[in-house]
């Protein structure tokens, strides 16, 4: 053991002839510099969160800068004295290297900044916005990826006083996201005042005609040239750059208003480039009214470039589905179709068209829908005199690992409940999205192969995940007025459908025998054993339900490549976390901070000895 009174042995001699000895304690001035740097970092983080300065924040920056610059200035006074002392040149040389490193850092920063200004659109970019404002959504990417020709997006600037500067900048950045997503998209920004002749020449070349000034407000002109063809003059869409159209809450961007620019522009592209289909909803059987009870569904169809006919189709009066109907939707009829109405639907499908039939269980136990003959041709029969009950997790014992279940008429479609079908491909890709249906019946599907007919299940009643280790399965309870609510929760093998996977959505195609050479050669039919889940009260709470219906619509119209998840669904996505995840959310950051503090304290303690 060393004697504390024994002097330490001298270290190796320096080039100047004197022994070099490290400082026994750190400089207090250096600690002030570190404290000031920490204060500046906290101040910039504060400014990033609050997005506005205040007197307190300015005072905070001043004190932090004083802590950083004060010790540096104090040591600079002794610079010339250090030069006269032994070893001073060595210390000054070290300072010169540090200064050179800082200068080179500024040079590199300046070069990169110049490159960002000059070649901003060509350099790799990362979208770090919380809303992904400059990253195109799934719907837009699929639409842009389907373009065969050239899409021209021209931003025309007019009076800057009529268009908010930050809105103009955001809209132009949004357009550039389209050009980065596809080589088939060309974006051009022109100012009608500074370069009027060049702007008019470009607009003529891309087919834009009779473009007004819009009262001095900026406009985005959308034109399209099919592959190996010229642009059709006058075939264009104009989108006014207005805060009421591009923002959910006008003028409140700093308050978290949602950016709608991508949705507005994509809708214009879809309407201009792709075929516009017409959708009819039936009436006369107490169906869900699309104008009253399913407005969200109507808006979703409109965003898919579908025209929903305002007036309901009453087949009892017309006895025929109109020839311009591309998709017939029967949404929750509470009364059976007549023989004449069933014949009209049958004849419509025989023309190579598409239909979606959504039915609800009948609380009186009625079995027929009036469409049995039509549906039987496609191998699908809904059982509206049954209601599906599925196991729902009520509680999970954290200590014991036990699972408490309750049988409810509530089904949650997750990834494992969907078949490998194009109509639900987008929902299968996103495990976080869950569709919810309540009080649903089930479907009987004819598995026997028939020539010219294909029928596939799309979704089944949800099973419990394997990790819950439960053998409780969903079942279909036969509706009976003599059955009490408690009796519905327990299956009765004598009358209930048990022990099998229960299809709740099915899709079928059927070949048309006398199809025309230039017309469709098959018809498509989708049957859903639930209808209320697509009404406004449900879709406002469970936004993925609209994506489910939208996927079924796209498949029915032979547009499988456009099946995607709506950006609106992702905006409204609500993730339910467990109690354990809640604890982890606050325990983990605190633990990491405590570890860092303890490690720093240990290093400080070891160096001070």
N, C-alpha and C positions, 0 to 999 in steps of 0.2 A: 504493500500500500504506500503511495507516494506521500511524502511529508509536505504538508501545505506550506511550511516555511521555506522549503527548498526552491530556489528560483528556477523558472523554466529555462530549458536549454535554448540557446539562440537558434533561429531557423537559418535556412540557406541565405547566403549573401546575395543582394541584388546587384545589378550591373553597376550601380553607383557606389557600391562598397558598403552599404548599410543593410542590416538584416530587415527582411520584410515581415511585418506582423499584422494579421487581420484585426479588424476592429472587434473589441470584445462585446460591444453592444451596438445595436443598430442606431442610426442617427434619428433623433427625435424629429428633425426637420423632414427626414424621409417618411416617417410615419404620417406627418401632416400632409405630404403630397399624396400618399396612398389614400388617406381619408378624403382628401379633396376629389380624387378620381372616383372614388365610390359615390361621393355626393353628386358628381356630375352624371354618373350612370343612373342613379336613382332619379335625378331630375329629368333626364331624357325619357326614362320609362314613365314617369308621371305625366310628362307632356304627351307621350304617345297614347296614354289611356284617356286623359281628359280632353285632348285635341284643342286646348285653348290655354293661353297664359294668364297669369294673375300676378298681383303684387307679391304674394308669398312665394310663388314659383320663381319670379325674377330675383327676389332676395336670396332664395336658395341657390340659384345659379351664381350669383355674385359672391356669396360666401365660399362656395365650392371652388370657384376659379381663384379666389384669393388664397385659399389653402394650397392650391397647386402652384401658383406663380410666386407667392411670397417666399417660400424657402429657396426656390430656384434663383430669385433675385438676390437673396441674402448670400448665397454661395457664389454668385457671380462677382460680388464685391471683392471676395478673397482670391479671385482668379490670378491676378498679377502677383500676389504674395506667394501663391503656390508655385508659380513659375520660378521664383527665386530660391525656393526651398529644394533640398535634395529629393529626387524622384518626382518632381513637379511635371517634367516633360512627359513622363509616363502617364500620369493622371490626365493631363491635357490631351494626350493622344487617344486615350480611352474615350474621353468626352467627344473628341472629333469623330470617332467611329460611330458613336451613338447619334451624333448630329447628322452624319451622312446617312445613317439608316432611316432617320425620320424624314430627311429630304427626299431620299429615294422612294419612301412610302408615299409622300405627296405626289411625286412624279408619276408613279404607277397609278395612283388614284385619278390624277388628271388625264392620263392616257385612256384609261378605261371609261372615264366620263365622256371624253371626246368621241370614243368609239360608240358609246351608247347613244349619243346625240346624232352621230352621222349614219350609223348602220343599225339603228335600234330595231327595226323590223326584221333584220336578217340574223340577229344574234339569238342564241337560245334564251328562252324566257321561262320563268316560273311564276305561276299565279299564286301570290301569297295573301290575297284578299280573303277575308273570312267567309264571304258568300261565293267565292269562285267567279267573280264578275267577268273575268277575262278568259274563262275556260268554258267552252261550249258544253251544253248538257247532252244527255243521251239522245233525246228526241232530235235536236238540231244536228248532231253528228250523223245520225242515220239518214236524215233528209239530205244533208250536204253530200254524204258519201254516195247517194243514189244519183247524183247529177251526172248526166252523160255529156252535156254540152258545156257552155261557158256562162256563168252567172256574173252579171255586172252589178256591183253595188257602188253607186256614185253619191258621194256626200256633197251637196251644193250649199255653200255658205252664202248667206245674204247679210242682212243688217245684224251686226253683233249685238245691238241693243235689244233686239227682239228675241234673241236666243241667249240663254244664260251661258257664260263662258265655260263653267265647269261641266254643264250638261253637254255642250258641244264637244268638249274633250273626251268625256266618257263615251259618247255615242261613236266618235271616230275610233276610239280604242276598241269598242265592241265590234265595229266593222272589220278591223284588222284581225280580230280573232277568227273571223270566217275565212279570210285569205290564208291564215296559217293552217287552218284545218283541212283545206283542199286546194289542189292546184287548179281546179276548175272554177275558182272564185277570184275575180279581179276587183280590187277596191281602188277607188280614185277619189281624192278630195280636191275640190275646186272652189274658187271664190268668184262669184258672179260679178263682183265690182272690180277687183284688181286684174282678173284675167277673163274678161267676158267672152272674147272671141274664142279663146282656147276652150273655155267651158262649153260654149254652144257647139263648137266643132266636135268635141268629145261626146256630148249628149246625142248629137245626130248619128255619130258612128255606132253608138250602142243602142239605137232604136228609140230613144226618148224623144217624144214630140209634144208640142204645145205645153211646155212646162211653164207654169206661171210662177210669179215670185212669192206667192203665198202670203202676201202682206209683209214681206221682209223677213219671214221666218225660215230657218234652215229646213232642208228636206233631203231625205234619202230616196234616190230613184233606183228601183229594182227592175232590171231587164234581163232577158235570157235568150241565148242563141243555141238552138239544138245542134247536136253533133253534125259537123260538116255542112252546116246551113248558116245563112245570114240571119241577123236579128230581124224580127218582124217589127216594122216601124209602127209605133203607137201602142204596142203591147207592153205595158209597163204598170208598175205599182209605185205609188208615191206615199212615203211615210213622213209626216210632219214631225220634226224634232220638238216635241212639246213635253213639258214636265208632267202634264196631267196624263200623258200616254206612256211615258218612259219610267215614271215612278208611281208606286202604289199610293203614297201620300205626297202630293205635290209640294215642293219647296221644303221638305223636311228630311233631306238626305242625312244631315248630321244627327238626326234623331232616330236613325235606323230604318228609313223607308226602303222598301224592297225595290230593287232595280228590275224593271220589266223590259229593258231594251232588247234582250235576246228573244224574248217571247214575241214582241211586236214584229221584229224583223223576220223571224222564222215563219210566223204566220203569213207575212207578205210573200215570202219566197215560196211557201207551200201552195198558196192560192194561185200564184202566177205560173209556176212550173208544172205542177201535177194536176191530174184530172180532179174535178170537183164532183163528188158523189152526192146523191140525194137520198135522204133517210125519211121514211114514214113511220109514225107510231100509230098503232091501232087504237080505236076507241069504241065505246058502246058496251063494254063488259066491266066497267068500274076499274079500268086499268089505272096505274100511276100516271098522272098527268105530267108530261114533260115540262109544260109551261108553268105549273104551279108547284108540284112536289119534287121535281127532278131538274131544277134549273142548272145545277152544277154539272149534271150529266150532259145537258144540252150544250153548255159552254165548252165542255171537254170535246164533244163531237165537232163543234165549230172550230176549235183549235186544231183538229185533225183534217181540216179542209173539207168538212162534210156539211151539207146544207140540210138542216132539219126543217121539214115542212111544218109550218105553224099549226095548220088545221089537222086535227086527228082524222085518221082514216076509218070511216064507219063502213065495214064491208056489208052490213045488213042493207045499206042503201045503195051502195055502188056495185056490189056483187063482183068486183074485179079490182085487183091491185093495179094502180096506174103503170103505164109502160116506162115512165121515167124513174121509177122506184129502183134504186140500186140495193137498198137494204131495208127490210121490213122488220120492225121491232115490236114484239108483243110483250109488254111489261106488266106482269102481275094481274092478269084477268081474274075477276072474282066470280064470273059467270061463264058457263061453257059456250063455246062457239056453236052456231047452228050448222046444219049440213051444208047450206049454201055458202056460208062463210068459209068452212073447211075446204070446200071445192075451190073457192077463189084463191086461198093460200096454196093449195096443191098445184093449181094451174100456174101460179106465179113462180113457184120453185121449178116447175117443169120447163120454164123459159131460161133456166141457167142462172137464176138470181140467188140471193142469200137472205137468210132470216135468222133472227135471234129470238128465242122464246124463253121467257123467265116466268116461272110459276111459283106460287106460295102454297103452303099446306092449307087445306080447307078445314076449318075448325069443326064443321058439321060432319066430317068424315066422307065428303063427296069424293068419288073416285075419278070421274071423267072430266076431261078438259075440253072435249069437243074437237080435239085435234089428233085423236088417237090414230086414225087412218093415215094421216100425213106423217106423223112421227114414227109410226111403225115401218114405213118405207125406209127410214134412215136407221132403224134398229135401236131407237131410244123411246123409253116410256117413263114419264115422271109418275111417281107414287105420291100424289098430293094428299092421300089419306094417312100418311105417315109423317112424323116429325123426328128429326135426328137429334139425339142427345149425345154429347161428347164429354169426356172427363176434363174438368178444368181444375187447375191447381189452386187451392185455397190458401195453403200454408205449407212451408217446408221447415221442419224442425232443424235448426242449425246444429244443435248438439247431438240429437239422436239420429238425424238423417232421415226421419220419417216424412212421408208425403201425405198430406190431407187433400182429398179430392172431393169434388162435387159434380154430379151429373147435371148439366144444364143444356138447354137448346141453343148453345153458343159454340160456333165452330171458328177456329182461327187457322187460316191457311198459311203455312210456312213453307220453306223450300222443299222439305221432304213430302209435302202433301200434293205437290204439283207433278203431273206427268211430264215427260220429255216432249212437250208439244210447243210449236212455234208461238201459239197465242199467249203463253205464259213464260216465254223464255226470259224476258226482262225481269220478272218477279223472282224467277229461280236464281238469277245472277246476284240478287241483293238479299242476303239473309236477314237484314235488319227490317225489311218491309213485311208487314203482316196484314192480310185481308181478313176481315171479320164479318161473318154472316150470322144471323140470329133467326130462330124458328124456321128452319129449312126442311124441305122434304128431301128425297133422294131419287136417283134414277136407276132404272133397270136397263142394262145394255145387252143387246143381242150379240153374243160372241161368235155366233156361227158365221163363217165367211160366206159371202154372197158375191156373185159376179157384178161388178159395176158399183159396189158400195163399200165404203170404208168408214168405220166408226171407232172412235178412240175416246177413252176417258181423259179428261183434262185435269180434274182435281177430285180428291177424295176427302171424306170427313177426316179431320185431323186426329192422328194417333199421338199418344204420349211419347216423348223422346226416350230412347233406351236407358239413359242414365238415371231416370226416375225409378226403374226396376218395378214397373207395375204392369199387371196383366189386364187391367181394366181397359176396355175398348169401346168406341162409340157404337151405338145401335140405333135402329129406327123403330120408334114406338108407334104402334097403330093408334090412330086417333079414335077415341070413344068418349061419348058424353058421360058414361058411367065410370070413367076412370078418374081417380083423384090425382091432384098434382104430385103427391108423394108416390103414387103407384107408377107414374111416368118415369121416375128416377131409377127404377129397378126393372131390368128386362124381363119380359114374359115370353119364354121360348115358344109357347103355343100360338102366339099371334104377332110377335115382334120379329124384326129382321136382325139377327145377331150372328156373330162369328165370321163376318166377311167385311172386306173393305167396301165402303159405301160411296159410289160415285155421286158427285154433286154437280159436276159440270161435264158435259160431253160434246164432242164435235164430230160431224159426219159429212162426208161428201157422197154424191150419187151421180153416176154418169147419166147423161141425157141421151136417150136412144135416137131421137130425130133431131140432133143438134145441127145447126147450120154451119157451113164451112167457116164463116167469118165470125161466128158467135162463140160464147162460152160452151164448153163441152161437158160441164158438170155444174151442179148446184151445191151450195154449202148451207149447213144448218148447225146452229149452236143451241143447246138446251141447258138452262141453268135452273136448278131446283130451289131458287130463292130470288126474290125481286125487290123486297123492301130495302135490302142492303145497298141498293144503288140510288135510293132517294136522298134528298138533301140532309135530313137529320143524321144519316149514317156516314155519308161521304165527307161531311164537314168534320166528323170526329175521326173517321178512318179513311184518310185520303187515298191509300193504296187500292181501295175498292174501285175507284175510277180507273186506275191503271189496269185492273183486271178486266173491266168492261171494255176499255179502250183496246186492249190486246185482242179480245174476242172479236171486236169490230174490224180491226185491221186484218185479222186472219180471214174473216168472212168475206172481205172485199179483195182478197188475194194480194194483200200488201204486208206479208209477213215480215219483210225486211224493214218495215217502219215500226214494228212493235218495240216499245221502249217505256222507260219510266219518266213520268212528267216532272219537269223542274218544280212545278208547284207542289208535288208530293214531297219532294226532297226538302222544300222550304218548310213544310208543315210536319216533317218527320218528328215524331215524339218517341224517344227510346225509354222504356221502363226498366229501371235497374233494381236489383235486389238490395236487401239491407246490408249484406256483406260487401257489395260493390260500393254502397254509400260510405261505409266505414273505410274502405280502401281508398276512396277518393280524397279523404282528408288525412288519413293516417300516413299514407305513403309520402306525400310532399313534406309533412312535418318530420317524418323519420329521416328523409334525405337531408333536410336542412339541419337536423340535429347531428347527423353524422358529419356533415361538413364543418359545423361549429366545433365539435369535439376534436376532429382531426386538426383544425387550425389551432385550437387551444393546446393540443399535445405538441405541435411543432413549436409554438411560442415558448412553451415551458422548457422544452429540450434545448432551445437555443439561448435562453436567458441564463442557464446554469454555467 
